[in-house]
Amino acid sequence: MSPEKNPEAPLFPEEKSPPPPAKEAVLSCLAQTLSVTKTLKRFPSLKPKDLQEILAHCARLISRGEAKFPAPPSVPGISEISIHADGASRGNPGEAGAGVVIADEHGKTLKEWKSYLGLTTNNVAEYRAVLLALEKASAFGAERVIINLDSELVVRQLTGEYKVRETHLKPLHQRALELLGTFPNYLLRHVPREENRRADQLANEAIDQKIRI
């Protein structure tokens, strides 16, 4: 004898919707792909408004100071790094680029960067090169940082010997001081152009190749 069927049971049972993905998994996917489309495809149950709510929640945590960010990876065993930075502008103002070389205490090159800056003046390019260098240098975790520049103006302004009179340079100057303050020990040096040749070469390559970072 076959078992009785429940007359109240639905003819086609509703499928259970999958549980929502963990916020951490969503953010990790978004950080790795940098794509909203790929993140939504990775989690079919995730709706665009759900992703908006997750990002808004993170923004609120940041604004309240409750979000903690991992420290940038450091290179072990490096007590001192040396930076060579240079900005170039063809025309002043004209097409400009920045070049940065970071080496260890033995002079071994650790990393190089070059970045196209668009149309700007030589002084702005010099400051932008310094900002790029200081932003990249923070990842090395060195106790001492030596910054070598061939722009006497930028060096003397950052050391306080010269005042910054140009309005458009003041925000760049202020940002550079803020970044310098993140290093426990630093030294600014004005060097001849010959000693900054590689950084200058990178700056000009950035202009030729239109490389932006």
C-alpha positions in Angstrom: 0.0 0.0 0.0 1.6 3.3 -1.0 1.9 6.1 1.6 -0.8 8.8 1.5 0.2 12.0 -0.2 -0.2 15.3 1.7 -2.9 17.2 -0.1 -1.6 20.5 1.2 2.0 19.9 -0.1 2.8 22.2 -3.0 3.0 20.6 -6.4 6.3 22.2 -7.1 8.3 22.9 -3.9 10.0 26.2 -3.8 13.7 26.1 -4.0 15.6 27.5 -1.0 17.7 30.5 -1.9 21.4 30.2 -1.1 22.6 31.9 2.0 24.1 35.4 1.5 27.9 35.3 1.2 30.1 36.4 4.0 31.0 40.1 3.9 34.7 39.2 4.1 34.5 36.9 1.1 32.8 39.6 -1.0 35.3 42.3 -0.1 38.2 39.9 -0.7 36.9 39.1 -4.2 36.3 42.8 -4.9 39.9 43.6 -3.8 41.4 40.9 -5.9 39.4 41.5 -9.1 38.7 45.3 -8.7 35.5 44.5 -10.6 32.0 44.8 -9.4 30.8 42.7 -12.4 33.1 39.8 -11.5 32.2 40.0 -7.8 28.5 39.8 -8.5 29.1 36.9 -10.9 31.2 35.1 -8.2 28.3 35.3 -5.7 25.0 34.7 -7.6 22.9 35.5 -4.5 24.5 38.9 -4.1 22.6 41.8 -5.5 24.1 45.2 -6.4 22.3 46.9 -3.5 23.8 44.2 -1.1 27.3 45.1 -2.3 26.5 48.8 -1.9 25.4 48.1 1.7 28.6 46.2 2.4 30.8 49.1 1.1 28.7 51.6 3.0 29.1 49.6 6.2 32.9 49.6 5.7 32.9 53.3 5.1 31.0 53.9 8.4 33.6 51.8 10.2 36.4 53.8 8.7 34.8 57.1 9.6 34.4 55.9 13.2 38.0 54.7 13.3 36.9 51.1 13.9 38.4 49.6 10.7 41.9 48.3 11.0 44.2 48.2 8.0 47.2 45.8 7.7 50.6 47.4 7.8 52.4 47.5 4.5 54.8 44.6 3.9 58.3 45.5 4.8 61.6 44.1 3.4 63.4 42.3 6.3 66.9 43.2 7.2 66.9 46.7 5.7 67.9 49.4 8.2 68.4 52.2 5.7 67.2 53.0 2.2 68.4 55.7 -0.2 66.0 57.4 -2.6 66.9 59.2 -5.8 63.9 61.1 -7.3 63.6 63.5 -10.2 61.0 65.3 -12.2 61.3 66.4 -15.8 59.2 68.9 -17.8 59.7 69.5 -21.5 58.7 73.1 -22.0 58.1 74.2 -18.4 55.2 73.9 -18.6 55.1 70.9 -20.9 54.8 67.2 -20.9 56.3 65.9 -17.6 57.4 62.8 -15.8 58.7 61.5 -12.5 61.4 58.9 -11.8 62.3 57.2 -8.6 65.1 54.8 -7.6 65.2 53.1 -4.2 68.4 51.3 -3.1 69.5 49.6 0.1 72.3 50.8 2.4 74.8 49.0 0.1 73.7 50.8 -3.0 71.8 47.8 -4.5 68.7 48.9 -6.4 65.6 47.5 -4.8 62.9 49.1 -7.0 62.4 51.7 -9.7 59.3 53.6 -10.8 58.4 56.0 -13.6 55.2 57.9 -14.0 53.8 60.3 -16.7 52.4 63.5 -15.1 50.8 65.1 -18.1 51.3 68.8 -18.7 52.9 70.7 -15.8 55.9 72.8 -14.7 59.3 71.6 -13.7 58.8 72.5 -10.0 55.5 70.6 -9.9 57.2 67.6 -11.5 60.0 67.7 -8.9 57.5 67.7 -6.1 55.4 65.0 -7.7 58.5 62.9 -7.9 59.2 63.4 -4.2 55.6 62.4 -3.3 55.8 59.2 -5.5 59.2 58.3 -3.8 57.9 58.8 -0.3 54.7 56.9 -0.9 56.6 53.9 -2.3 59.4 54.1 0.3 56.9 53.5 3.2 56.5 49.8 2.2 60.2 49.0 2.9 60.0 49.7 6.7 63.5 51.1 6.9 64.6 52.9 10.1 66.4 55.6 8.1 65.6 57.1 4.7 67.9 59.3 2.7 66.2 61.4 0.0 68.5 62.6 -2.8 67.2 65.4 -5.1 68.9 67.6 -7.6 66.3 70.4 -7.1 67.9 72.8 -4.7 64.5 74.7 -4.5 62.6 71.6 -3.3 65.2 70.6 -0.8 65.5 74.0 0.8 61.7 74.4 0.9 61.3 71.0 2.6 64.0 71.8 5.1 62.4 75.2 5.9 65.3 77.3 4.5 63.1 78.7 1.7 59.4 79.8 2.0 56.9 78.4 -0.5 55.5 81.5 -2.2 53.9 79.8 -5.2 50.3 79.0 -4.3 50.1 75.9 -6.5 53.1 74.4 -4.8 51.8 74.8 -1.2 49.6 71.7 -1.2 52.4 69.5 -2.7 54.8 70.9 -0.1 52.4 70.2 2.7 51.8 66.7 1.5 55.5 66.0 1.3 56.0 67.2 4.9 53.2 64.9 6.0 54.8 61.9 4.3 58.3 62.8 5.7 56.8 62.8 9.2 55.8 59.1 8.8 59.5 58.1 8.8 61.3 57.8 12.1 64.6 59.2 10.7 65.2 60.9 7.4 67.7 63.1 5.6 67.2 65.4 2.6 70.2 65.9 0.4 70.8 68.2 -2.6 72.9 66.3 -5.1 74.4 67.2 -8.5 72.4 66.1 -11.5 75.1 63.6 -12.4 74.3 61.7 -9.2 70.6 61.7 -10.1 71.0 60.5 -13.7 69.0 57.2 -13.4 66.0 59.0 -11.8 66.1 61.6 -14.6 66.3 58.9 -17.2 63.2 57.2 -15.8 61.3 60.5 -15.7 62.0 61.0 -19.4 61.1 57.4 -20.2 57.8 58.0 -18.5 57.2 61.0 -20.8 58.2 59.0 -23.9 56.1 55.9 -23.0 53.2 57.8 -21.3 53.4 55.4 -18.4 51.0 56.3 -15.5 51.1 54.6 -12.1 
